[in-house]
Amino acid sequence: MSIDPQHAEGANRLHWDEVAPVHLKSYGIEGLLAGVSRIDGIQQRELYPVAGKDLIHLQCHIGTDTLSLALDGARVTGVDFSGASLAIARELAGKMRILAEFIEANVLDLMPRVTRKYDIVYTSKGVLCWIRDIEKWAETIAFLLKDGGVFYIFESHPLSCIFDDTQAGAPRVKYAYFHRDEPLHFDDEHPDYSDSSYVPVNKTYEWIWTLADVVGALLRHGLRIELLNEHHRAFHPALPGMVETSDGWWELPGYEGMIPFSFSLRARKAG
């Protein structure tokens, strides 16, 4: 049976509204509230400096990275479709005395809502699987950028998403790598990625996009790829049995350096 994309996105919105207060407790934001940016070293090397730049953060959730980018000098706008997430983001901004704008909107519906242009469009860590239309996504990014502006993404590598994430041991292929119009429906009792003690009530629908899907869409909408890197470590325990490294990344014992768990991409709009 075909799944209505609006139904899928509505279910996803309920999920993110539900987990927003869970993540406020589990994200470890004490450092952020004390003025310490959460942006990791890879992203800083590949994107920075951001100081003095107008930056829009797509799918910003509760705003921890948005406000980190503000701490590092950017003038920030955050976008998310979860009202509960943005309520927390605004509360954090107030506590930190940071001027930040937040827009409640689906990224794919953003163009009629925004008239200004940005130096940087940023999105990061667990975002692409919630996008049902990669072409509209890339068109929106191009629309938001000033001529010569930069788009940056740090994300799970799509190859790492083919493995069964419920069984420990040797990685076992469970999901297709290539995109399908029908989203995957995750309706099991899988715990939240940030708080393993919490099992969300509202289940999710997710779309798979290959690296070629992402790169191709950006190219077709006028962006020039400047950087594309694949990384052998994950930013969260993507598979059972992964262990945290001393610098906060995650690796799968016995498979170190063998599987790409994340990628980063920087592209520029011609101008």
C-alpha positions, 0 to 999 in steps of 0.5 A: 500500500502506498504511503501518503508523504504528508501522513509520513511527515506528520508522523515524523513531526509528532515523533520529533515533538515527543523526543524534544524534551528527552533530548534536552536532558540527554544532549549534555548541554551544560557546556553549551549553556556555559558558552562552549560550542558543540561544533566538532573539529572536522566541521570547524576545519571544513567550514570555518570561519563563520564569524560575521556570516549570515547562516541558516541552519536547516532541521535545527531541532532544539538548536544546540548546533544553531546556538553553537554556531552563534557562539562562534560568531555567526548570525543565525536562523534555525529552521525546523518543522517541530514546534516543540523543538523550536520552543526549547531552542528559543528558551535556550537562546534566551538563557544564553542571551543569543539573538537567534531567529527560529522559523517553524517550517518544513524545509521543503516548504521554506521558499515562500516563507523566506525572502533574505539570502544567506552566506551559509546554509548548514545542516548536520547529523541525521537530517537527510532521512527525513527529506522526501524530495531531494530535488526540492531540498537542493532547490531550496538550498540554492534559493537560500544562498547568496551568489558565492554562498556556501552550503555545508552538510555533515551526515551519516554515510548512506552506506552505513545505513544498509546494516541491521541496527538491531543485532550485535556482531558482524555487520549484516545488510538489511536495507537497500542502499538505493533510493525508493519512493516508499519510505521505510516505516520504523514501528518497532520498540527501538530506543531513542538514539540519544537516550537508550532508556527511552522508547518513543511512542510515535514511530517514524518514516524515513527515506534513503538517499545515496551519495550520488543522489545528494551530489547530483541534486546539488549539481543540478541546482547550480552548486559547485562541489568544493569538498567531499570527505568520507569518515570511518567514524560515526557521530553516534552509536549507529550499530550495536557494539560500537564503542566511544573513542576518547575524542567523542566519536564511535567505532565498531571494534574489528572494523576500524577504518573499514566502513564509512560511517559519515560524510561531509560536503561543502558546495558553493553557489556560482556568483 
